[in-house]
Amino acid sequence: MDGQSFIPISSDEATFKREAAGSGFEKDGVSIDRNLLVSILAEDQVLVLNPGSDKVKMTKADLAKGLKGI
């Protein structure tokens, strides 16, 4: 995305399957608990939610904000 490295994440399994179709990565998706993902990300890593459609760019801090109250 704009020449920047990022980690693609999907909002759900159906979105992953739709966006991965034909990419060669159809069988490479894994589910991960959001708390665990936040705990292993570096502060400067960029994530892109649904990169084949929505392309919502976020950081570890953005993802962690969504965890408040969970």
Secondary structure, 3 states (H helix, E strand, C coil): CCCCCCEEECCCHHHHHHHHCCCCCCCCCCCCCHHHHHHHCCCCCEEEECCCCCCEEEEHHHHHHCCCCC
